[in-house]
Amino acid sequence: MFHDVYLRGGPGDGRVALTFEAVTSCTADLLARLRVPAEGVQPLVATFFVDRTSLEAAADADPVALKATLERIVAEGHGLALTVARLPQRWRLDPESFRTGLAEEAREVTRLLEAHGVERAELSRLWRPPAGALDLVHLGRVAAVDRPAVLWSLRVDAEPAERMVARVAARVADGDIVSLPGAGKGCPAVEAVPQLADALKVAGLRGVTLPVLLGRALARHEPLRVVRYHGKGLPAPCHAPLKLTVAGTPERDTQRWGLVHYERPDGTTWVLPLPGEAGSTSAFIGGGLAAARRLWSDRDAWRARPACLRAVPAHRMAPPITAEGEGRRARWWVVGRSGTEERDPRALTAATLPVVLPTRADLVRLEAVQRLPWRLRGLVAGALGRLGLQVPLLVEARATAGLIVGRPLDASAIRGPRSVLRDAVAGYVQILEVSLAEYLYLAKWSPSDRKVLRRAARSADGFVRAGPFWTLSSMVGGTPDPMRTGPNGRVPFDVPPEALLVRALQAGATLRPGDVVAVAPEPVAGPPKSKKIPEASSFRAAVRAGLSSSIVRGLTRTAYLRPGGVLHFDGDLLGRQTLRVVVPPGIDVPTLGTGPGDAR
């Protein structure tokens, strides 16, 4: 239960971490004392835990002073980590609320830091609950958020400086995490710093930031992620220091693979370009994967060279999946409770751009491509026309996690050791799917055509997005399984990656590098129930009337996406996927209160 909660670092290096809560009115004086604690004593470094509420209050009170303080924290080598002002009750009750709430706090704190002078702000993956308030219920949630909690092995409250120093001097030891008050009447910690520095010197200890103290332990919590993007490659001056031989023209704009450094709240991702231009997914598995892992193991080297990084805006990101492998077509398998089905892999290659809803004319063409029975064709377009609408409005989105196959597998692997299956996983991706519930409504009237109607609801797999990040499976230690901590903090059923591969193989799949096997997303809600429809003159008239009633009822439901809306799906390991829904130019979409009248 406690493997994601750190009370201290490992002994043996003579290091301790001094930590302070929040950025307060005492922080500026504290920084001055840490820089020059005493004559003949080296400067001390510390880690400051910042929360959204305190930053917003400080920004409102004196934004200039806050900017100066934050810039100084970073410039003088101190660390920044996340805390929260309070733990909401809903976090105790729901792991998903805990995970998404903490991720949202981290994004907002990062945004505030960047807005006040901390360029390319990056919080460590550490967080601390307010005043260390983690009970057994919260501890049970920690593993689900993939953000290790840090408490302390030695805590000192706000009291006179002499007492603070005496407590630390008597108890401090190698590897300790020391929690010190960042505020208090008269800022006692400021007065105590020179004597604390002397006490550490006498004990043969030196202060470091938390990420440095816990570096080895925390490495397993930092996901190794790659992304495909359109842009420039690794700058030439970075080749030799990183021991890379790069072919081609680094300054040429083309598709490339990049090693993710971090994401900014505005959607920009800072990456280290990997050698060469981007080929297929299977080609990257065969060559680029090894380079990515080597560079990740030496990430401190290139993170110390910001000039080697490239900023990639969200619109320059490309999907990490390609439809074509080495001389063959890649495949995509979806495993659910009801069985396993093969899907069109070309859907996963769609760029992460706005989803444009089809017009009535587009739906007519779609139904022909999907070979809907003649008696079902034109019914959706007819219902939309009856209401004066040009696009479908019962639009739903759902997310899941998928794994990328890295080695060939056939049916013989089912009877082999599970380690072979685990080693065949090259990484994980997040997958979003959009469904048009209008077609699911038709399945009520024609259950025998449910399969083809479900395919039409997915618009020939055209409403699917994979990525944007490919999380590699080279993470070691007790890192949470991405299949369990992916989108929405859960998957529809608890299945380890090797079992997912077995199900695909049992369905007759022969898997090759670059193939994708995904967990079936959670079922969509489907269309609202229509009111009782009076007897109509024909089957088609009854279906159109019922569907029209269902669409009108759907206008009041928040479960459906609306053009202009933005939907976010978060996975701590798999990254944030953003879905924006638009309509073709010139089409007006009714809003609540201005929608069509109830179908008569």
C-alpha positions as a printed Julia matrix, in Angstrom:
600×3 Matrix{Float64}:
   0.0     0.0     0.0
   2.8     2.45    0.86
   5.06    1.93   -2.16
   4.1     5.36   -3.61
   4.54    7.36   -0.39
   8.05    8.52    0.49
   9.03    9.42    4.04
  12.8     9.67    3.45
  15.53    9.06    0.91
  18.09    6.3     0.91
  21.1     6.75    3.21
  24.71    6.57    2.11
  25.31    9.85    0.3
  25.23   12.32    3.2
  22.25   14.21    1.78
  19.07   15.63    3.27
  16.18   17.52    1.67
  14.86   20.68    3.28
  11.24   21.42    2.32
   8.99   24.42    2.88
   5.23   24.69    2.44
   3.87   27.24   -0.05
   5.18   30.6    -1.21
   4.49   33.1     1.58
   5.48   36.58    2.69
   8.52   34.99    4.36
   9.84   33.35    1.19
  11.91   36.27   -0.12
  13.82   36.62    3.17
  14.14   32.84    3.37
  15.74   32.71   -0.07
  18.25   35.37    0.94
  19.3    33.36    4.01
  19.49   30.09    2.07
  21.82   31.72   -0.44
  24.19   33.03    2.26
  23.35   31.03    5.39
  26.56   31.81    7.3
  30.16   32.78    6.74
  32.14   29.9     5.29
  29.03   27.76    4.74
  27.9    26.69    1.26
  24.49   27.91    0.06
  21.57   25.63    0.91
  18.98   24.44   -1.6
  15.43   23.49   -0.7
  12.16   22.34   -2.25
   9.12   24.6    -2.1
   5.66   23.04   -2.24
   3.24   25.37   -4.04
  -0.53   25.15   -4.33
  -3.02   26.81   -6.59
  -4.87   28.73   -3.87
  -1.74   30.34   -2.39
  -0.38   31.28   -5.81
  -3.66   32.9    -6.85
  -3.82   34.86   -3.58
  -0.2    36.02   -3.94
  -0.81   37.01   -7.57
  -3.82   39.1    -6.56
  -1.93   40.77   -3.69
   1.36   41.62   -5.44
   2.05   40.02   -8.84
   5.42   41.8    -9.17
   6.69   40.38   -5.87
   5.42   36.9    -6.75
   7.19   37.01  -10.12
  10.45   38.08   -8.48
  10.19   35.32   -5.85
   9.43   32.54   -8.33
  12.21   33.62  -10.68
  14.63   33.6    -7.77
  13.58   30.11   -6.63
  14.37   28.7   -10.05
  17.52   30.76  -10.67
  19.08   29.72   -7.35
  18.58   26.0    -7.95
  15.68   25.29   -5.61
  12.96   22.8    -6.47
   9.21   23.22   -6.98
   6.67   20.54   -6.15
   2.9    20.34   -5.92
   0.63   20.53   -2.92
  -3.08   21.27   -2.57
  -4.86   23.59   -0.17
  -7.25   20.85    0.88
  -8.32   17.31   -0.02
 -11.95   17.38   -1.2
 -14.25   14.73    0.18
 -15.0    13.42   -3.3
 -11.33   12.46   -3.69
 -11.77   10.1    -0.77
 -14.71    8.39   -2.41
 -13.69    8.09   -6.05
 -10.23    7.19   -7.46
 -11.1     8.88  -10.75
 -11.92   12.16   -8.98
  -8.64   11.89   -7.04
  -6.58   11.35  -10.18
  -8.27   13.92  -12.42
  -8.48   16.48   -9.61
  -4.77   16.23   -8.83
  -3.88   16.39  -12.53
  -5.99   19.53  -12.92
  -4.3    21.13   -9.89
  -0.89   20.39  -11.42
  -1.88   21.99  -14.74
  -3.25   25.11  -13.05
  -0.17   25.52  -10.85
   2.05   25.13  -13.91
   0.0    27.74  -15.75
   0.3    30.17  -12.84
   4.05   29.62  -12.6
   4.51   30.31  -16.3
   2.28   33.38  -16.09
   4.56   34.81  -13.4
   7.99   34.46  -14.91
   8.91   30.79  -14.61
   9.64   29.95  -18.23
   9.0    26.35  -19.28
   7.74   25.69  -15.75
   8.05   22.07  -14.76
   6.79   20.72  -11.46
   8.42   17.55  -10.28
   6.05   14.57  -10.26
   6.05   14.75   -6.47
   3.16   16.06   -4.45
   2.43   16.51   -0.77
  -1.03   16.53    0.83
  -1.83   19.58    2.97
  -0.06   19.22    6.31
   0.63   15.6     5.39
  -3.05   14.72    5.76
  -3.12   11.27    4.17
  -5.32    8.75    5.91
  -5.65    5.09    4.96
  -8.41    5.86    2.48
  -6.25    8.39    0.62
  -3.23    6.12    0.74
  -5.24    3.51   -1.1
  -5.81    6.06   -3.9
  -2.16    7.15   -4.3
  -1.15    4.29   -6.59
  -3.91    5.26   -9.02
  -2.55    8.75   -9.72
   1.06    7.93  -10.67
   2.24   10.99   -8.75
   4.26    9.86   -5.69
   3.34   11.46   -2.39
   6.15   12.81   -0.23
   5.76   13.28    3.51
   8.77   13.64    5.84
  10.94   11.82    8.32
  11.5    14.96   10.45
   8.95   17.74   10.88
   9.54   21.05   12.68
   6.62   23.33   13.5
   6.69   27.12   13.6
   8.36   27.78   16.96
  11.28   29.89   18.2
  14.41   29.46   16.09
  16.44   27.98   18.96
  13.93   25.15   19.44
  13.75   24.45   15.73
  17.54   24.19   15.46
  17.81   22.02   18.58
  15.18   19.6    17.24
  16.87   19.26   13.86
  20.41   19.0    15.27
  19.37   16.23   17.67
  17.52   14.09   15.12
  18.64   14.8    11.55
  20.23   11.87    9.73
  21.44   10.88    6.29
  18.53   10.64    3.83
  16.06   12.65    5.92
  13.25   14.71    4.42
  12.89   17.7     6.74
   9.64   19.68    6.71
  10.12   23.28    7.86
   7.53   26.05    8.27
   7.37   28.45    5.35
   5.52   31.06    7.4
   4.74   31.85   11.02
   4.88   34.9    13.26
   8.17   36.64   12.7
   9.25   34.07   10.07
  11.18   31.86   12.54
  12.62   29.67    9.78
  14.5    32.67    8.37
  16.26   33.23   11.68
  16.95   29.51   12.04
  18.62   28.96    8.64
  22.21   29.99    9.63
  22.18   27.67   12.65
  20.58   24.86   10.6
  23.37   25.21    8.04
  25.97   24.92   10.82
  24.19   21.86   12.27
  24.18   20.1     8.89
  27.85   20.94    8.36
  28.78   19.48   11.75
  26.8    16.31   10.94
  28.57   15.95    7.58
  25.35   16.46    5.62
  24.47   18.66    2.67
  21.1    19.87    1.48
  19.67   18.84   -1.9
  16.29   19.14   -3.6
  13.75   16.33   -3.28
  14.08   15.16   -6.9
  17.85   14.79   -6.33
  17.42   12.97   -3.02
  14.82   10.59   -4.42
  16.18   10.49   -7.96
  16.68    6.76   -8.28
  13.4     5.9    -6.61
  11.47    8.44   -8.66
  12.88    7.41  -12.04
  10.32    4.63  -12.27
   7.48    7.11  -11.8
   8.45    9.25  -14.77
   6.93    7.79  -17.92
   9.07    7.42  -21.03
   6.98    8.89  -23.83
   7.57    9.55  -27.49
   5.53   11.55  -29.97
   5.43   11.91  -33.74
   5.46   15.53  -34.84
   5.98   17.66  -37.93
   8.93   19.99  -37.5
  12.69   20.34  -37.3
  15.14   17.78  -35.98
  17.95   17.81  -33.42
  20.17   20.9   -33.76
  23.63   20.06  -35.13
  25.57   21.3   -32.04
  23.75   18.68  -29.95
  24.87   15.64  -31.98
  28.31   15.16  -30.48
  27.46   15.86  -26.79
  24.62   13.3   -26.98
  26.76   10.78  -28.91
  24.43   10.74  -31.91
  25.12   10.39  -35.61
  22.26   12.04  -37.44
  21.62   11.6   -41.15
  19.59   14.03  -43.22
  18.93   17.72  -42.69
  17.99   18.62  -39.1
  16.54   22.0   -40.12
  14.13   20.46  -42.62
  10.44   20.46  -41.66
   9.23   16.87  -41.85
   7.68   14.16  -39.69
   9.95   13.05  -36.86
   9.9    11.16  -33.6
  10.64   13.02  -30.4
  11.31   12.11  -26.78
   8.86   14.01  -24.58
  10.37   16.34  -22.0
   7.16   17.88  -20.69
   3.83   19.38  -21.72
   2.83   22.97  -21.16
  -0.73   23.86  -20.16
  -1.26   25.58  -23.53
  -0.78   22.24  -25.32
   2.8    22.86  -26.45
   5.09   19.86  -25.89
   8.85   20.2   -25.48
  10.64   17.27  -27.09
  14.15   16.05  -27.8
  14.15   15.14  -31.51
  15.26   11.57  -32.15
  17.68   10.8   -35.01
  16.34   10.68  -38.55
  12.89   11.17  -40.02
   9.77    9.34  -38.88
   8.97    6.1   -40.64
   6.23    3.63  -39.8
   5.41    2.54  -36.27
   6.97   -0.88  -36.89
  10.13    0.74  -38.3
  10.45    2.84  -35.16
  10.11   -0.29  -33.03
  12.91   -1.9   -35.02
  15.35    0.99  -34.68
  14.27    4.18  -32.96
  13.03    2.46  -29.83
  16.57    1.52  -28.75
  17.79    5.1   -29.28
  14.84    6.45  -27.28
  15.59    4.16  -24.35
  19.3     5.03  -24.37
  18.62    8.75  -24.42
  16.01    8.38  -21.69
  18.48    6.62  -19.42
  20.78    9.64  -19.9
  18.05   12.28  -19.73
  19.91   14.49  -17.28
  22.46   15.16  -20.03
  20.03   16.57  -22.59
  17.73   18.2   -20.06
  20.72   20.31  -19.08
  20.88   21.53  -22.71
  17.59   23.37  -23.37
  18.88   24.47  -26.77
  18.57   20.83  -27.91
  14.8    20.8   -27.3
  12.08   21.73  -29.75
   8.68   23.25  -28.87
   5.91   21.43  -30.73
   2.47   23.11  -30.81
  -0.55   20.84  -30.56
  -1.48   21.31  -34.23
   1.96   20.0   -35.3
   1.5    16.69  -33.5
   0.87   13.6   -35.61
  -0.63   10.26  -34.54
   1.92    7.71  -33.28
   0.24    4.89  -35.22
   0.65    4.2   -38.93
  -1.7     2.04  -41.0
   1.15    0.44  -42.94
   3.94   -1.66  -41.45
   7.01   -3.16  -43.05
   5.56   -4.34  -46.34
   2.13   -5.05  -44.87
  -0.97   -3.47  -43.44
  -1.07   -2.92  -39.69
  -4.05   -4.27  -37.77
  -6.19   -3.04  -34.9
  -8.02   -5.4   -32.57
 -10.57   -4.36  -29.94
 -11.17   -6.75  -27.04
 -14.38   -6.49  -25.02
 -16.61   -8.56  -22.8
 -18.64   -9.74  -25.76
 -15.64  -10.82  -27.83
 -12.88   -9.51  -30.09
 -13.34   -7.62  -33.35
 -10.92   -6.3   -35.94
 -11.23   -2.62  -36.83
  -9.87   -0.45  -39.61
  -6.37    0.7   -38.53
  -6.51    3.71  -40.82
  -8.78    5.33  -38.24
  -5.94    5.45  -35.71
  -3.77    7.43  -38.11
  -6.09   10.44  -38.17
  -4.39   13.58  -36.95
  -5.5    14.99  -33.61
  -7.48   17.77  -35.24
 -11.07   18.93  -34.82
 -13.69   16.32  -35.58
 -15.93   17.75  -38.29
 -19.48   16.46  -38.0
 -20.9    15.05  -41.24
 -23.71   16.86  -43.04
 -26.88   15.12  -44.18
 -25.31   14.66  -47.6
 -22.23   13.08  -45.99
 -24.46   10.64  -44.12
 -26.08    9.5   -47.33
 -22.65    8.7   -48.79
 -21.6     7.03  -45.53
 -24.62    4.7   -45.59
 -23.75    3.62  -49.11
 -20.13    2.88  -48.15
 -21.25    0.94  -45.08
 -23.79   -0.95  -47.22
 -26.71   -0.31  -44.94
 -29.83   -2.19  -46.03
 -31.99   -0.09  -48.3
 -34.84    0.02  -45.81
 -32.51    1.76  -43.28
 -30.88    4.25  -45.62
 -31.91    7.87  -45.47
 -33.7     7.53  -42.14
 -31.2     9.64  -40.16
 -31.01   12.29  -42.86
 -34.8    12.27  -43.05
 -35.19   12.78  -39.29
 -32.65   15.63  -39.34
 -34.45   17.23  -42.28
 -37.77   16.92  -40.45
 -36.27   19.06  -37.66
 -34.5    21.48  -39.99
 -31.04   20.25  -38.9
 -28.0    19.81  -41.13
 -25.79   17.69  -38.84
 -26.37   14.92  -36.24
 -26.47   16.13  -32.64
 -26.42   12.95  -30.54
 -22.63   12.84  -30.52
 -20.85   10.86  -27.78
 -17.17   10.37  -26.98
 -15.4     7.63  -25.02
 -11.81    6.74  -24.29
  -9.76    3.63  -23.69
  -6.17    2.38  -23.63
  -4.42    0.3   -26.28
  -1.09   -1.48  -26.43
   1.34   -1.5   -29.34
   2.78   -4.87  -30.28
   6.58   -4.93  -30.49
   7.3    -8.57  -31.45
   5.64  -11.15  -33.72
   3.12  -13.37  -31.93
   1.01  -16.28  -33.12
  -1.3   -18.8   -31.46
   1.63  -20.77  -29.99
   2.27  -17.86  -27.58
  -1.02  -18.64  -25.82
   0.49  -21.78  -24.3
   3.91  -20.22  -23.64
   5.16  -18.35  -20.59
   3.45  -15.05  -19.8
   6.82  -13.3   -19.8
   6.96  -13.73  -23.6
   3.68  -11.86  -23.93
   4.73   -9.1   -21.55
   7.98   -8.61  -23.44
   6.02   -8.29  -26.69
   4.41   -5.01  -25.54
   6.27   -2.04  -27.06
   4.13    0.65  -25.46
   0.68    2.09  -24.81
  -1.53    4.71  -26.43
  -4.73    6.46  -25.52
  -7.61    6.04  -27.97
 -10.66    8.28  -28.3
 -13.76    7.3   -30.22
 -16.74    9.41  -31.23
 -20.11    7.79  -31.94
 -23.25    9.11  -33.65
 -26.06    7.79  -31.47
 -28.62    8.42  -34.22
 -27.49    5.17  -35.84
 -27.64    3.31  -32.55
 -31.29    4.31  -32.39
 -31.94    2.41  -35.62
 -30.61   -0.79  -34.0
 -33.7    -0.74  -31.77
 -35.82   -1.17  -34.88
 -33.54   -3.6   -36.67
 -31.55   -5.76  -34.19
 -30.38   -8.07  -36.99
 -28.42   -5.16  -38.49
 -26.83   -4.06  -35.2
 -23.26   -4.75  -36.35
 -23.46   -2.65  -39.49
 -25.3     0.1   -37.63
 -22.59    0.24  -34.96
 -20.03    0.62  -37.72
 -22.06    3.44  -39.23
 -22.29    5.08  -35.8
 -18.49    5.24  -35.77
 -18.68    6.83  -39.22
 -16.53    4.18  -40.88
 -13.98    4.52  -38.07
 -13.42    8.1   -39.12
 -14.1     9.49  -35.66
 -11.17    7.9   -33.83
  -8.0     9.47  -32.48
  -4.93    7.68  -31.13
  -2.25    9.31  -29.05
  -0.9    11.88  -28.93
   1.7    10.16  -26.75
   3.15    6.7   -27.03
   4.17    5.6   -23.54
   6.92    3.01  -23.76
   6.8    -0.14  -21.68
  10.4     0.14  -20.47
   9.3     1.56  -17.12
  10.55   -0.6   -14.27
   9.79   -1.07  -10.61
   6.37   -0.55   -9.12
   5.04    1.81  -11.76
   1.26    1.48  -12.08
   0.06   -0.45  -15.11
  -1.03    2.01  -17.85
  -3.92   -0.29  -18.71
  -5.36    0.47  -15.29
  -4.41    4.14  -14.88
  -5.18    5.32  -18.37
  -8.11    7.43  -19.54
 -10.68    8.13  -16.81
  -8.54    6.21  -14.31
  -9.99    2.86  -15.26
 -10.85    0.53  -18.11
 -14.14   -1.29  -18.57
 -12.75   -4.51  -17.19
  -9.57   -5.35  -15.32
  -7.31   -7.15  -17.78
  -3.49   -7.24  -17.71
  -1.7    -6.6   -21.01
  -0.69  -10.24  -21.51
  -4.32  -11.35  -21.12
  -5.34   -8.75  -23.71
  -2.88  -10.27  -26.19
  -4.15  -13.77  -25.44
  -7.72  -12.73  -26.25
  -6.64  -11.28  -29.58
  -4.65  -14.43  -30.42
  -7.59  -16.65  -29.45
  -9.71  -14.7   -31.93
  -7.36  -15.78  -34.71
  -5.07  -12.76  -34.85
  -1.44  -13.14  -35.89
   0.23  -10.11  -34.4
   3.19   -8.23  -35.86
   5.18   -5.17  -34.72
   3.09   -2.04  -35.06
  -0.28   -3.75  -34.53
  -2.59   -2.32  -31.86
  -4.7    -4.27  -29.36
  -7.12   -2.13  -27.36
  -9.63   -2.58  -24.59
 -13.16   -1.92  -25.82
 -14.26    1.5   -24.56
 -17.07    1.8   -22.08
 -20.49    1.47  -23.72
 -22.01    4.68  -24.98
 -25.22    5.88  -23.41
 -26.99    5.77  -26.75
 -29.9     7.97  -27.82
 -32.52    9.22  -25.38
 -35.77    7.3   -25.33
 -38.35    8.83  -27.59
 -41.85    9.55  -26.43
 -44.59    7.22  -27.49
 -45.09    7.66  -31.21
 -48.61    7.45  -32.6
 -49.22    4.9   -35.29
 -47.58    5.99  -38.51
 -48.44    5.23  -42.07
 -45.29    3.16  -42.63
 -42.19    1.67  -40.99
 -40.03    4.52  -42.26
 -42.43    7.18  -41.01
 -42.51    5.61  -37.54
 -38.71    5.43  -37.34
 -38.28    9.03  -38.5
 -40.83   10.25  -35.97
 -39.27    8.33  -33.1
 -35.74    9.41  -34.0
 -36.85   13.05  -34.3
 -38.32   12.88  -30.81
 -35.1    11.35  -29.48
 -32.95   14.08  -31.05
 -35.1    16.83  -29.54
 -34.79   15.27  -26.1
 -31.03   15.0   -26.57
 -30.73   18.78  -26.95
 -31.18   19.12  -23.18
 -28.61   16.47  -22.24
 -25.07   17.47  -21.27
 -23.8    13.97  -22.15
 -23.69   14.88  -25.84
 -20.97   16.95  -27.44
 -21.88   20.21  -29.1
 -20.02   21.91  -31.94
 -17.57   24.38  -30.44
 -17.2    22.3   -27.3
 -13.89   20.88  -26.12
 -13.62   17.58  -24.3
 -10.49   16.45  -22.45
  -9.45   12.92  -21.58
  -6.58   12.54  -19.14
  -4.19    9.7   -18.47
  -1.22   10.38  -16.21
   0.9     7.94  -18.19
  -0.78    8.34  -21.56
  -1.11   12.11  -21.64
  -3.99   14.47  -22.31
  -6.09   13.96  -25.43
  -8.24   16.89  -26.5
 -11.26   16.55  -28.73
 -12.79   19.6   -30.4
 -16.02   19.25  -32.34
 -16.85   21.59  -35.23
 -19.23   21.73  -38.17
 -18.59   22.66  -41.78
 -18.58   26.4   -42.48
 -21.93   28.03  -42.99
 -23.98   25.6   -40.89
 -25.87   26.88  -37.87
 -26.43   24.5   -34.98
 -29.3    25.16  -32.55
 -28.6    25.57  -28.86
 -30.79   24.84  -25.89
 -33.82   27.12  -26.04
 -33.42   27.81  -29.76
 -33.64   24.21  -30.96
 -36.35   22.74  -33.13
 -39.75   22.23  -31.62
 -40.82   18.81  -30.45
 -41.39   16.48  -33.38
 -45.07   16.11  -34.11
